[in-house]
Amino acid sequence: MFTYFTKIKKIGRELRRNQKGAILFQVALSATVLIGILGIGVDLGRAYLYRAQLSGALDAAALAGAKSFHSLTRDAEIQAFFDSNFDSSLMGGQVQELDIREVDTATKTLEVSTSGTVNTVFMRLFGFDTVSIAADAETTSKQTGLQLVMVLDNTGSMREYAGGTRKIDALKTSAKAMVNNLFGDDATNDKLEIAIVPYVTTVNIGHLLDSSYIDTSSMPASYTYDANNLSKWNGCVEARHTNSDLTAADAYDVRVEHEGEDWVPFLWRPHYDNVYNLPDLNGPEGAVWPAPDYQREGGSGENDNSDAGPNINCPTPVLDFTSTKADLTTYIDSLYYSYNRGGTIANIGMIWGWRMLHTGSPFFNDVAYDDDKMVKAVVLMTDGENKMVSSGKKHPFYDSQNKYNDNNDAWDDDGDGKCPQCATAMYDDDDEDYGIYRMYDGDYSGYGIRDEGRLDGATSQNDAKLAINKRLAYVCSAMKGMGITVYTITFGDNAATTELKNLYEGCATDSGKYFHAPSSTDLDGAFEAIANDLADLRLSK
């Protein structure tokens, strides 16, 4: 730089001795200054562009790090995320390793900063080879809370495999990962409340319902029972009265409020007489009915769900809202697929998920829909199409009187003491094994037996599917209209039909909140993406 300006001064002295060169000198000097100014502008513009890209990469890295605030590998993850999203050699630049600082552990506030240089093009003519730059970003968790309901398919098909993993096990792994993602290293979080609603063709909600909402007056006395043998109602309920016109006042099955009629206990046919001992809300014992003299479960299974009545196909009881991570992960571990009966009725699961969030009856959630400090959301997952299975109204293992016939010593539709479909027709008094004698009059669901046509008169599987799909779409639309954010997942080969995928995509708040997961790995990714979306972090500057 010294040599350059020395030469300029020398030329200036020579020009001053020559009057004719004075003007030329002034023009040359002005041009030099102008070129220098323009060059500085170009180089500073390049530095500004470099810094803008650097700031964007810092913001993203800080945001990623805030999601794992307490992780031992947090800083390494932030640096790796930054390195993968920013090319520091751009424009010949260089940046220092990130400086990561915890500003406030209570609000999970992180500050990430760095500094570096960018090579110049024109300014180097004046001895300035680089321009210094610096940038920083700060992230903090939003103070907005979250109420989330996970509505999870626990039907019998969840015993099947997807990608080498049993589907119920894949669901447990993915759901627990989402819980861990949302809680991070926190054991509890008073701004995070999660409930879980397992569904099959019904939902096990009785332990949360006030007893005044349960109808025990209409149980038919169709069968003969041993009044000294008692069996407890597990807590599942039927859907309430329905109407093919879902906007009708008496379409109670798609109404979120308790109105019009109570919920009837779900009890696999035959129903029970002499209902008594219904407890108050959260009482220590369930309602008790006399148990029928019929099938006793023989052998052992892979879970604790029986294929015998009265609670066949009644899933795990709903988990009420909790802000404790261990409560959720322990509960998820307890989930099991229900005995493969009845079908899949997702709208019943979804409407109960909504009722958990609803500010009115039956649960009176105390968080308003328009509370700007709380987000309400639902995740609905299924592994197959909606359907109502029917095994027919009659079975050869009971007699024409619909009860065990002591004279015949057999369950026999013909009443002659013989079973046409089994080698041994006689009841063994010594063995007391009812293993081959089954007493039911069709696969029972939250809408009763399909052959009864309670659901829009549907008696065929296809008509029942269409009726269920119509109700699911209606409930989803109503929930979204109340401001609830809806995520949906279809899982496995059985859920890969275009019809089902379109239904669930339409149910979601938008197409970005619908996920199809062919395998257990894809299911992990779906729940992770939902957790990340629900994390809802913001950059504070």
HELIX and SHEET records of a PDB file:
HELIX    1   1 PHE A    2  ARG A   17  1                                  16    
HELIX    2   2 LYS A   20  ALA A   66  1                                  47    
HELIX    3   3 ARG A   74  ASN A   85  1                                  12    
HELIX    4   4 LEU A   90  GLY A   92  5                                   3    
HELIX    5   5 MET A  123  PHE A  126  5                                   4    
HELIX    6   6 GLY A  156  ARG A  159  5                                   4    
HELIX    7   7 LYS A  167  PHE A  183  1                                  17    
HELIX    8   8 SER A  211  TYR A  213  5                                   3    
HELIX    9   9 TYR A  252  VAL A  254  5                                   3    
HELIX   10  10 LYS A  325  SER A  334  1                                  10    
HELIX   11  11 ALA A  346  LEU A  357  1                                  12    
HELIX   12  12 ARG A  450  GLU A  452  5                                   3    
HELIX   13  13 GLN A  461  GLY A  481  1                                  21    
HELIX   14  14 ASP A  493  ALA A  495  5                                   3    
HELIX   15  15 THR A  498  CYS A  507  1                                  10    
HELIX   16  16 SER A  511  LYS A  513  5                                   3    
HELIX   17  17 SER A  520  ALA A  535  1                                  16    
SHEET    1   A 3 GLN A  94  VAL A  95  0                                        
SHEET    2   A 3 THR A 109  ASN A 119 -1                                        
SHEET    3   A 3 ASP A  99  ASP A 104 -1                                        
SHEET    1   B 4 GLN A  94  VAL A  95  0                                        
SHEET    2   B 4 THR A 109  ASN A 119 -1                                        
SHEET    3   B 4 THR A 130  THR A 140 -1                                        
SHEET    4   B 4 ARG A 538  LEU A 539 -1                                        
SHEET    1   C 6 LEU A 319  THR A 322  0                                        
SHEET    2   C 6 LEU A 192  TYR A 199 -1                                        
SHEET    3   C 6 GLY A 145  ASP A 153  1                                        
SHEET    4   C 6 MET A 374  THR A 382  1                                        
SHEET    5   C 6 THR A 485  PHE A 491  1                                        
SHEET    6   C 6 TYR A 514  ALA A 517  1                                        
SHEET    1   D 2 TYR A 161  ALA A 162  0                                        
SHEET    2   D 2 THR A 165  ARG A 166 -1                                        
SHEET    1   E 2 VAL A 203  ASN A 204  0                                        
SHEET    2   E 2 CYS A 236  VAL A 237 -1                                        
SHEET    1   F 2 TYR A 225  LYS A 232  0                                        
SHEET    2   F 2 VAL A 288  PRO A 292 -1                                        
SHEET    1   G 2 GLY A 343  THR A 344  0                                        
SHEET    2   G 2 LYS A 387  MET A 388 -1                                        
SHEET    1   H 2 TYR A 444  SER A 445  0                                        
SHEET    2   H 2 GLY A 448  ILE A 449 -1                                        
END                                                                             
